[in-house]
Amino acid sequence: MKKHFIKVAQTYSPKNKLAEVIIKSLSILDGTLAPSKEAAIKAIDKPFMETVGTYIKMGGRAALPNRSQYDFNDGIGISIEDTIIINVFEVKQEL
C-alpha cells in the first residue's frame, strides 16, 4: 500500500482566534507521512474537528469556516475557508 504525504500548501492571515488555533493545530502536520489517503484525511479532520468542538464549548462566537475537499492530478486538497489549504500526495517512491 502506498503512503501519502501531507503538505501545508498555504495559510492565510488569521481573522479571528478560531482561525489562529486551526492553523496552529494543522500546521504541525506539514511533512507527515500517512499509511493511506484515508488515514491522511483522518489525520487532518481529527484536529480540525477537535479544535472547532473546543471552540464551541468555550462559547466562541466567530463563524465556523467551511471545509471542502477536492481532487487534482496528483492527489487531493483540503481547504478550510480563509484559513489553510492542505494537499495530500501519493508517495511515488520511497528512499
Jmol script that loads the backbone (N, CA, C; Angstrom):
load data "model"
ATOM      1  N   MET A   1       0.837  -1.167   0.000  1.00  0.00           N
ATOM      2  CA  MET A   1       0.000   0.000   0.000  1.00  0.00           C
ATOM      3  C   MET A   1       0.896   1.249   0.000  1.00  0.00           C
ATOM      4  N   LYS A   2       0.567   2.201  -0.843  1.00  0.00           N
ATOM      5  CA  LYS A   2       1.378   3.410  -0.958  1.00  0.00           C
ATOM      6  C   LYS A   2       1.053   4.392   0.148  1.00  0.00           C
ATOM      7  N   LYS A   3       2.095   5.077   0.595  1.00  0.00           N
ATOM      8  CA  LYS A   3       1.926   6.100   1.622  1.00  0.00           C
ATOM      9  C   LYS A   3       1.520   7.415   0.977  1.00  0.00           C
ATOM     10  N   HIS A   4       1.025   8.315   1.814  1.00  0.00           N
ATOM     11  CA  HIS A   4       0.603   9.629   1.346  1.00  0.00           C
ATOM     12  C   HIS A   4       1.281  10.708   2.181  1.00  0.00           C
ATOM     13  N   PHE A   5       1.694  11.767   1.511  1.00  0.00           N
ATOM     14  CA  PHE A   5       2.454  12.863   2.083  1.00  0.00           C
ATOM     15  C   PHE A   5       1.532  14.061   2.293  1.00  0.00           C
ATOM     16  N   ILE A   6       1.514  14.603   3.513  1.00  0.00           N
ATOM     17  CA  ILE A   6       0.676  15.758   3.830  1.00  0.00           C
ATOM     18  C   ILE A   6       1.526  17.022   3.734  1.00  0.00           C
ATOM     19  N   LYS A   7       1.064  17.981   2.949  1.00  0.00           N
ATOM     20  CA  LYS A   7       1.796  19.232   2.727  1.00  0.00           C
ATOM     21  C   LYS A   7       0.866  20.426   2.936  1.00  0.00           C
ATOM     22  N   VAL A   8       1.259  21.322   3.842  1.00  0.00           N
ATOM     23  CA  VAL A   8       0.519  22.570   4.008  1.00  0.00           C
ATOM     24  C   VAL A   8       0.894  23.451   2.830  1.00  0.00           C
ATOM     25  N   ALA A   9      -0.077  23.726   1.963  1.00  0.00           N
ATOM     26  CA  ALA A   9       0.181  24.482   0.740  1.00  0.00           C
ATOM     27  C   ALA A   9       0.119  25.985   0.984  1.00  0.00           C
ATOM     28  N   GLN A  10      -0.802  26.405   1.868  1.00  0.00           N
ATOM     29  CA  GLN A  10      -0.979  27.840   2.081  1.00  0.00           C
ATOM     30  C   GLN A  10      -1.706  28.078   3.394  1.00  0.00           C
ATOM     31  N   THR A  11      -1.296  29.128   4.094  1.00  0.00           N
ATOM     32  CA  THR A  11      -2.060  29.595   5.248  1.00  0.00           C
ATOM     33  C   THR A  11      -2.416  31.058   5.008  1.00  0.00           C
ATOM     34  N   TYR A  12      -3.520  31.454   5.555  1.00  0.00           N
ATOM     35  CA  TYR A  12      -3.973  32.837   5.430  1.00  0.00           C
ATOM     36  C   TYR A  12      -3.745  33.545   6.762  1.00  0.00           C
ATOM     37  N   SER A  13      -3.687  34.841   6.735  1.00  0.00           N
ATOM     38  CA  SER A  13      -3.589  35.624   7.959  1.00  0.00           C
ATOM     39  C   SER A  13      -4.868  35.384   8.757  1.00  0.00           C
ATOM     40  N   PRO A  14      -4.740  34.911  10.008  1.00  0.00           N
ATOM     41  CA  PRO A  14      -5.940  34.582  10.770  1.00  0.00           C
ATOM     42  C   PRO A  14      -6.810  35.808  11.042  1.00  0.00           C
ATOM     43  N   LYS A  15      -8.119  35.637  10.819  1.00  0.00           N
ATOM     44  CA  LYS A  15      -9.073  36.730  11.018  1.00  0.00           C
ATOM     45  C   LYS A  15      -9.630  36.738  12.437  1.00  0.00           C
ATOM     46  N   ASN A  16      -9.483  35.612  13.145  1.00  0.00           N
ATOM     47  CA  ASN A  16     -10.013  35.508  14.499  1.00  0.00           C
ATOM     48  C   ASN A  16      -9.247  34.421  15.255  1.00  0.00           C
ATOM     49  N   LYS A  17      -9.564  34.255  16.527  1.00  0.00           N
ATOM     50  CA  LYS A  17      -8.875  33.263  17.370  1.00  0.00           C
ATOM     51  C   LYS A  17      -9.065  31.841  16.844  1.00  0.00           C
ATOM     52  N   LEU A  18     -10.258  31.538  16.352  1.00  0.00           N
ATOM     53  CA  LEU A  18     -10.523  30.192  15.840  1.00  0.00           C
ATOM     54  C   LEU A  18      -9.601  29.870  14.675  1.00  0.00           C
ATOM     55  N   ALA A  19      -9.489  30.783  13.721  1.00  0.00           N
ATOM     56  CA  ALA A  19      -8.608  30.557  12.566  1.00  0.00           C
ATOM     57  C   ALA A  19      -7.167  30.387  13.026  1.00  0.00           C
ATOM     58  N   GLU A  20      -6.750  31.169  14.000  1.00  0.00           N
ATOM     59  CA  GLU A  20      -5.381  31.083  14.521  1.00  0.00           C
ATOM     60  C   GLU A  20      -5.101  29.707  15.134  1.00  0.00           C
ATOM     61  N   VAL A  21      -6.049  29.207  15.920  1.00  0.00           N
ATOM     62  CA  VAL A  21      -5.882  27.897  16.565  1.00  0.00           C
ATOM     63  C   VAL A  21      -5.931  26.775  15.529  1.00  0.00           C
ATOM     64  N   ILE A  22      -6.790  26.900  14.522  1.00  0.00           N
ATOM     65  CA  ILE A  22      -6.863  25.880  13.460  1.00  0.00           C
ATOM     66  C   ILE A  22      -5.529  25.813  12.725  1.00  0.00           C
ATOM     67  N   ILE A  23      -4.971  26.957  12.383  1.00  0.00           N
ATOM     68  CA  ILE A  23      -3.681  26.979  11.684  1.00  0.00           C
ATOM     69  C   ILE A  23      -2.599  26.309  12.530  1.00  0.00           C
ATOM     70  N   LYS A  24      -2.557  26.621  13.817  1.00  0.00           N
ATOM     71  CA  LYS A  24      -1.549  26.014  14.705  1.00  0.00           C
ATOM     72  C   LYS A  24      -1.730  24.504  14.792  1.00  0.00           C
ATOM     73  N   SER A  25      -2.975  24.048  14.901  1.00  0.00           N
ATOM     74  CA  SER A  25      -3.212  22.609  15.072  1.00  0.00           C
ATOM     75  C   SER A  25      -2.961  21.813  13.796  1.00  0.00           C
ATOM     76  N   LEU A  26      -3.123  22.447  12.632  1.00  0.00           N
ATOM     77  CA  LEU A  26      -2.929  21.718  11.373  1.00  0.00           C
ATOM     78  C   LEU A  26      -1.534  21.912  10.773  1.00  0.00           C
ATOM     79  N   SER A  27      -0.867  22.996  11.097  1.00  0.00           N
ATOM     80  CA  SER A  27       0.467  23.241  10.536  1.00  0.00           C
ATOM     81  C   SER A  27       1.487  22.200  10.980  1.00  0.00           C
ATOM     82  N   ILE A  28       1.266  21.613  12.151  1.00  0.00           N
ATOM     83  CA  ILE A  28       2.206  20.594  12.632  1.00  0.00           C
ATOM     84  C   ILE A  28       2.169  19.324  11.781  1.00  0.00           C
ATOM     85  N   LEU A  29       1.145  19.174  10.947  1.00  0.00           N
ATOM     86  CA  LEU A  29       1.047  18.000  10.068  1.00  0.00           C
ATOM     87  C   LEU A  29       1.915  18.132   8.820  1.00  0.00           C
ATOM     88  N   ASP A  30       2.439  19.326   8.555  1.00  0.00           N
ATOM     89  CA  ASP A  30       3.236  19.555   7.346  1.00  0.00           C
ATOM     90  C   ASP A  30       4.418  18.584   7.296  1.00  0.00           C
ATOM     91  N   GLY A  31       4.506  17.830   6.213  1.00  0.00           N
ATOM     92  CA  GLY A  31       5.605  16.882   6.025  1.00  0.00           C
ATOM     93  C   GLY A  31       5.348  15.504   6.609  1.00  0.00           C
ATOM     94  N   THR A  32       4.150  15.267   7.086  1.00  0.00           N
ATOM     95  CA  THR A  32       3.807  13.993   7.705  1.00  0.00           C
ATOM     96  C   THR A  32       3.479  12.951   6.633  1.00  0.00           C
ATOM     97  N   LEU A  33       3.892  11.709   6.881  1.00  0.00           N
ATOM     98  CA  LEU A  33       3.516  10.587   6.024  1.00  0.00           C
ATOM     99  C   LEU A  33       2.367   9.830   6.671  1.00  0.00           C
ATOM    100  N   ALA A  34       1.390   9.459   5.871  1.00  0.00           N
ATOM    101  CA  ALA A  34       0.260   8.657   6.343  1.00  0.00           C
ATOM    102  C   ALA A  34       0.241   7.348   5.572  1.00  0.00           C
ATOM    103  N   PRO A  35      -0.228   6.265   6.185  1.00  0.00           N
ATOM    104  CA  PRO A  35      -0.216   4.967   5.512  1.00  0.00           C
ATOM    105  C   PRO A  35      -1.188   4.845   4.345  1.00  0.00           C
ATOM    106  N   SER A  36      -2.185   5.735   4.285  1.00  0.00           N
ATOM    107  CA  SER A  36      -3.156   5.693   3.183  1.00  0.00           C
ATOM    108  C   SER A  36      -3.783   7.073   3.020  1.00  0.00           C
ATOM    109  N   LYS A  37      -4.501   7.264   1.916  1.00  0.00           N
ATOM    110  CA  LYS A  37      -5.189   8.536   1.678  1.00  0.00           C
ATOM    111  C   LYS A  37      -6.241   8.770   2.762  1.00  0.00           C
ATOM    112  N   GLU A  38      -6.963   7.723   3.123  1.00  0.00           N
ATOM    113  CA  GLU A  38      -7.994   7.833   4.139  1.00  0.00           C
ATOM    114  C   GLU A  38      -7.401   8.214   5.490  1.00  0.00           C
ATOM    115  N   ALA A  39      -6.248   7.634   5.821  1.00  0.00           N
ATOM    116  CA  ALA A  39      -5.579   7.963   7.083  1.00  0.00           C
ATOM    117  C   ALA A  39      -5.093   9.410   7.081  1.00  0.00           C
ATOM    118  N   ALA A  40      -4.639   9.894   5.931  1.00  0.00           N
ATOM    119  CA  ALA A  40      -4.194  11.286   5.825  1.00  0.00           C
ATOM    120  C   ALA A  40      -5.369  12.237   6.040  1.00  0.00           C
ATOM    121  N   ILE A  41      -6.502  11.929   5.433  1.00  0.00           N
ATOM    122  CA  ILE A  41      -7.691  12.768   5.599  1.00  0.00           C
ATOM    123  C   ILE A  41      -8.128  12.765   7.064  1.00  0.00           C
ATOM    124  N   LYS A  42      -8.109  11.599   7.677  1.00  0.00           N
ATOM    125  CA  LYS A  42      -8.486  11.486   9.087  1.00  0.00           C
ATOM    126  C   LYS A  42      -7.513  12.268   9.974  1.00  0.00           C
ATOM    127  N   ALA A  43      -6.222  12.230   9.642  1.00  0.00           N
ATOM    128  CA  ALA A  43      -5.211  12.961  10.414  1.00  0.00           C
ATOM    129  C   ALA A  43      -5.433  14.469  10.339  1.00  0.00           C
ATOM    130  N   ILE A  44      -6.022  14.929   9.259  1.00  0.00           N
ATOM    131  CA  ILE A  44      -6.329  16.360   9.091  1.00  0.00           C
ATOM    132  C   ILE A  44      -7.666  16.697   9.755  1.00  0.00           C
ATOM    133  N   ASP A  45      -8.662  15.865   9.535  1.00  0.00           N
ATOM    134  CA  ASP A  45     -10.005  16.141  10.049  1.00  0.00           C
ATOM    135  C   ASP A  45     -10.093  16.077  11.570  1.00  0.00           C
ATOM    136  N   LYS A  46      -9.369  15.148  12.191  1.00  0.00           N
ATOM    137  CA  LYS A  46      -9.475  14.969  13.640  1.00  0.00           C
ATOM    138  C   LYS A  46      -9.081  16.235  14.406  1.00  0.00           C
ATOM    139  N   PRO A  47      -7.880  16.805  14.188  1.00  0.00           N
ATOM    140  CA  PRO A  47      -7.558  18.022  14.941  1.00  0.00           C
ATOM    141  C   PRO A  47      -8.446  19.209  14.566  1.00  0.00           C
ATOM    142  N   PHE A  48      -8.891  19.262  13.312  1.00  0.00           N
ATOM    143  CA  PHE A  48      -9.795  20.339  12.900  1.00  0.00           C
ATOM    144  C   PHE A  48     -11.101  20.253  13.688  1.00  0.00           C
ATOM    145  N   MET A  49     -11.706  19.073  13.730  1.00  0.00           N
ATOM    146  CA  MET A  49     -12.977  18.899  14.421  1.00  0.00           C
ATOM    147  C   MET A  49     -12.820  19.098  15.934  1.00  0.00           C
ATOM    148  N   GLU A  50     -11.701  18.638  16.501  1.00  0.00           N
ATOM    149  CA  GLU A  50     -11.455  18.833  17.932  1.00  0.00           C
ATOM    150  C   GLU A  50     -11.325  20.316  18.259  1.00  0.00           C
ATOM    151  N   THR A  51     -10.620  21.051  17.416  1.00  0.00           N
ATOM    152  CA  THR A  51     -10.440  22.488  17.626  1.00  0.00           C
ATOM    153  C   THR A  51     -11.772  23.215  17.555  1.00  0.00           C
ATOM    154  N   VAL A  52     -12.575  22.901  16.553  1.00  0.00           N
ATOM    155  CA  VAL A  52     -13.887  23.537  16.410  1.00  0.00           C
ATOM    156  C   VAL A  52     -14.786  23.173  17.594  1.00  0.00           C
ATOM    157  N   GLY A  53     -14.768  21.911  17.988  1.00  0.00           N
ATOM    158  CA  GLY A  53     -15.589  21.471  19.126  1.00  0.00           C
ATOM    159  C   GLY A  53     -15.213  22.184  20.413  1.00  0.00           C
ATOM    160  N   THR A  54     -13.934  22.304  20.680  1.00  0.00           N
ATOM    161  CA  THR A  54     -13.460  23.006  21.874  1.00  0.00           C
ATOM    162  C   THR A  54     -13.854  24.475  21.829  1.00  0.00           C
ATOM    163  N   TYR A  55     -13.723  25.069  20.658  1.00  0.00           N
ATOM    164  CA  TYR A  55     -14.080  26.481  20.488  1.00  0.00           C
ATOM    165  C   TYR A  55     -15.563  26.712  20.787  1.00  0.00           C
ATOM    166  N   ILE A  56     -16.403  25.831  20.298  1.00  0.00           N
ATOM    167  CA  ILE A  56     -17.844  25.951  20.527  1.00  0.00           C
ATOM    168  C   ILE A  56     -18.165  25.783  22.015  1.00  0.00           C
ATOM    169  N   LYS A  57     -17.539  24.784  22.664  1.00  0.00           N
ATOM    170  CA  LYS A  57     -17.772  24.543  24.092  1.00  0.00           C
ATOM    171  C   LYS A  57     -17.351  25.731  24.944  1.00  0.00           C
ATOM    172  N   MET A  58     -16.316  26.445  24.499  1.00  0.00           N
ATOM    173  CA  MET A  58     -15.820  27.596  25.254  1.00  0.00           C
ATOM    174  C   MET A  58     -16.641  28.856  24.966  1.00  0.00           C
ATOM    175  N   GLY A  59     -17.655  28.746  24.143  1.00  0.00           N
ATOM    176  CA  GLY A  59     -18.541  29.869  23.880  1.00  0.00           C
ATOM    177  C   GLY A  59     -18.073  30.795  22.775  1.00  0.00           C
ATOM    178  N   GLY A  60     -17.196  30.327  21.902  1.00  0.00           N
ATOM    179  CA  GLY A  60     -16.721  31.150  20.790  1.00  0.00           C
ATOM    180  C   GLY A  60     -17.862  31.568  19.882  1.00  0.00           C
ATOM    181  N   ARG A  61     -17.773  32.778  19.357  1.00  0.00           N
ATOM    182  CA  ARG A  61     -18.864  33.305  18.546  1.00  0.00           C
ATOM    183  C   ARG A  61     -18.496  33.536  17.080  1.00  0.00           C
ATOM    184  N   ALA A  62     -17.273  33.299  16.707  1.00  0.00           N
ATOM    185  CA  ALA A  62     -16.875  33.502  15.307  1.00  0.00           C
ATOM    186  C   ALA A  62     -17.571  32.466  14.419  1.00  0.00           C
ATOM    187  N   ALA A  63     -17.821  32.846  13.189  1.00  0.00           N
ATOM    188  CA  ALA A  63     -18.430  31.920  12.226  1.00  0.00           C
ATOM    189  C   ALA A  63     -17.467  30.770  11.964  1.00  0.00           C
ATOM    190  N   LEU A  64     -17.992  29.568  11.930  1.00  0.00           N
ATOM    191  CA  LEU A  64     -17.148  28.396  11.683  1.00  0.00           C
ATOM    192  C   LEU A  64     -16.784  28.336  10.204  1.00  0.00           C
ATOM    193  N   PRO A  65     -15.506  28.081   9.891  1.00  0.00           N
ATOM    194  CA  PRO A  65     -15.093  28.040   8.487  1.00  0.00           C
ATOM    195  C   PRO A  65     -15.573  26.759   7.804  1.00  0.00           C
ATOM    196  N   ASN A  66     -15.904  26.878   6.530  1.00  0.00           N
ATOM    197  CA  ASN A  66     -16.298  25.709   5.740  1.00  0.00           C
ATOM    198  C   ASN A  66     -15.074  24.886   5.392  1.00  0.00           C
ATOM    199  N   ARG A  67     -15.255  23.578   5.351  1.00  0.00           N
ATOM    200  CA  ARG A  67     -14.196  22.658   4.939  1.00  0.00           C
ATOM    201  C   ARG A  67     -14.624  22.062   3.614  1.00  0.00           C
ATOM    202  N   SER A  68     -13.718  22.091   2.638  1.00  0.00           N
ATOM    203  CA  SER A  68     -14.026  21.472   1.354  1.00  0.00           C
ATOM    204  C   SER A  68     -12.864  20.579   0.938  1.00  0.00           C
ATOM    205  N   GLN A  69     -13.185  19.587   0.141  1.00  0.00           N
ATOM    206  CA  GLN A  69     -12.177  18.638  -0.343  1.00  0.00           C
ATOM    207  C   GLN A  69     -12.337  18.516  -1.842  1.00  0.00           C
ATOM    208  N   TYR A  70     -11.217  18.457  -2.536  1.00  0.00           N
ATOM    209  CA  TYR A  70     -11.257  18.358  -3.994  1.00  0.00           C
ATOM    210  C   TYR A  70     -10.103  17.488  -4.475  1.00  0.00           C
ATOM    211  N   ASP A  71     -10.307  16.866  -5.626  1.00  0.00           N
ATOM    212  CA  ASP A  71      -9.272  16.044  -6.252  1.00  0.00           C
ATOM    213  C   ASP A  71      -8.517  16.869  -7.278  1.00  0.00           C
ATOM    214  N   PHE A  72      -7.238  16.587  -7.439  1.00  0.00           N
ATOM    215  CA  PHE A  72      -6.454  17.138  -8.532  1.00  0.00           C
ATOM    216  C   PHE A  72      -5.537  16.039  -9.050  1.00  0.00           C
ATOM    217  N   ASN A  73      -4.771  16.314 -10.070  1.00  0.00           N
ATOM    218  CA  ASN A  73      -3.998  15.283 -10.778  1.00  0.00           C
ATOM    219  C   ASN A  73      -3.201  14.354  -9.868  1.00  0.00           C
ATOM    220  N   ASP A  74      -2.473  14.893  -8.923  1.00  0.00           N
ATOM    221  CA  ASP A  74      -1.553  14.081  -8.122  1.00  0.00           C
ATOM    222  C   ASP A  74      -2.037  13.769  -6.723  1.00  0.00           C
ATOM    223  N   GLY A  75      -3.247  14.164  -6.366  1.00  0.00           N
ATOM    224  CA  GLY A  75      -3.711  13.913  -5.006  1.00  0.00           C
ATOM    225  C   GLY A  75      -5.025  14.596  -4.702  1.00  0.00           C
ATOM    226  N   ILE A  76      -5.151  15.011  -3.447  1.00  0.00           N
ATOM    227  CA  ILE A  76      -6.358  15.707  -3.018  1.00  0.00           C
ATOM    228  C   ILE A  76      -5.967  16.980  -2.286  1.00  0.00           C
ATOM    229  N   GLY A  77      -6.895  17.891  -2.236  1.00  0.00           N
ATOM    230  CA  GLY A  77      -6.701  19.124  -1.484  1.00  0.00           C
ATOM    231  C   GLY A  77      -7.819  19.275  -0.477  1.00  0.00           C
ATOM    232  N   ILE A  78      -7.468  19.807   0.675  1.00  0.00           N
ATOM    233  CA  ILE A  78      -8.460  20.103   1.701  1.00  0.00           C
ATOM    234  C   ILE A  78      -8.300  21.574   2.033  1.00  0.00           C
ATOM    235  N   SER A  79      -9.395  22.296   1.936  1.00  0.00           N
ATOM    236  CA  SER A  79      -9.377  23.729   2.182  1.00  0.00           C
ATOM    237  C   SER A  79     -10.291  24.053   3.351  1.00  0.00           C
ATOM    238  N   ILE A  80      -9.744  24.757   4.323  1.00  0.00           N
ATOM    239  CA  ILE A  80     -10.537  25.303   5.413  1.00  0.00           C
ATOM    240  C   ILE A  80     -10.676  26.786   5.072  1.00  0.00           C
ATOM    241  N   GLU A  81     -11.880  27.207   4.785  1.00  0.00           N
ATOM    242  CA  GLU A  81     -12.173  28.528   4.239  1.00  0.00           C
ATOM    243  C   GLU A  81     -11.414  29.657   4.940  1.00  0.00           C
ATOM    244  N   ASP A  82     -10.688  30.443   4.136  1.00  0.00           N
ATOM    245  CA  ASP A  82      -9.939  31.613   4.601  1.00  0.00           C
ATOM    246  C   ASP A  82      -8.978  31.315   5.745  1.00  0.00           C
ATOM    247  N   THR A  83      -8.520  30.047   5.855  1.00  0.00           N
ATOM    248  CA  THR A  83      -7.650  29.670   6.964  1.00  0.00           C
ATOM    249  C   THR A  83      -6.403  28.941   6.479  1.00  0.00           C
ATOM    250  N   ILE A  84      -6.592  27.787   5.823  1.00  0.00           N
ATOM    251  CA  ILE A  84      -5.453  26.948   5.439  1.00  0.00           C
ATOM    252  C   ILE A  84      -5.850  26.038   4.275  1.00  0.00           C
ATOM    253  N   ILE A  85      -4.869  25.724   3.434  1.00  0.00           N
ATOM    254  CA  ILE A  85      -5.046  24.738   2.372  1.00  0.00           C
ATOM    255  C   ILE A  85      -3.989  23.662   2.573  1.00  0.00           C
ATOM    256  N   ILE A  86      -4.425  22.423   2.589  1.00  0.00           N
ATOM    257  CA  ILE A  86      -3.526  21.289   2.781  1.00  0.00           C
ATOM    258  C   ILE A  86      -3.689  20.339   1.604  1.00  0.00           C
ATOM    259  N   ASN A  87      -2.576  19.910   1.034  1.00  0.00           N
ATOM    260  CA  ASN A  87      -2.593  18.940  -0.059  1.00  0.00           C
ATOM    261  C   ASN A  87      -2.066  17.602   0.435  1.00  0.00           C
ATOM    262  N   VAL A  88      -2.597  16.540  -0.135  1.00  0.00           N
ATOM    263  CA  VAL A  88      -2.161  15.181   0.181  1.00  0.00           C
ATOM    264  C   VAL A  88      -1.749  14.532  -1.132  1.00  0.00           C
ATOM    265  N   PHE A  89      -0.485  14.103  -1.198  1.00  0.00           N
ATOM    266  CA  PHE A  89       0.062  13.494  -2.403  1.00  0.00           C
ATOM    267  C   PHE A  89       0.428  12.037  -2.151  1.00  0.00           C
ATOM    268  N   GLU A  90       0.231  11.204  -3.162  1.00  0.00           N
ATOM    269  CA  GLU A  90       0.685   9.817  -3.077  1.00  0.00           C
ATOM    270  C   GLU A  90       2.197   9.801  -3.222  1.00  0.00           C
ATOM    271  N   VAL A  91       2.876   9.060  -2.376  1.00  0.00           N
ATOM    272  CA  VAL A  91       4.325   8.929  -2.455  1.00  0.00           C
ATOM    273  C   VAL A  91       4.632   7.988  -3.623  1.00  0.00           C
ATOM    274  N   LYS A  92       5.388   8.489  -4.593  1.00  0.00           N
ATOM    275  CA  LYS A  92       5.699   7.706  -5.798  1.00  0.00           C
ATOM    276  C   LYS A  92       6.781   6.658  -5.530  1.00  0.00           C
ATOM    277  N   GLN A  93       7.780   7.046  -4.726  1.00  0.00           N
ATOM    278  CA  GLN A  93       8.891   6.146  -4.466  1.00  0.00           C
ATOM    279  C   GLN A  93       9.514   6.479  -3.118  1.00  0.00           C
ATOM    280  N   GLU A  94       9.660   5.475  -2.293  1.00  0.00           N
ATOM    281  CA  GLU A  94      10.316   5.687  -1.005  1.00  0.00           C
ATOM    282  C   GLU A  94      11.806   5.476  -1.137  1.00  0.00           C
ATOM    283  N   LEU A  95      12.554   6.287  -0.442  1.00  0.00           N
ATOM    284  CA  LEU A  95      14.017   6.161  -0.470  1.00  0.00           C
ATOM    285  C   LEU A  95      14.507   5.298   0.660  1.00  0.00           C
TER     286      LEU A  95
END
end "model"
wireframe off; spacefill off
backbone 0.3
color backbone group
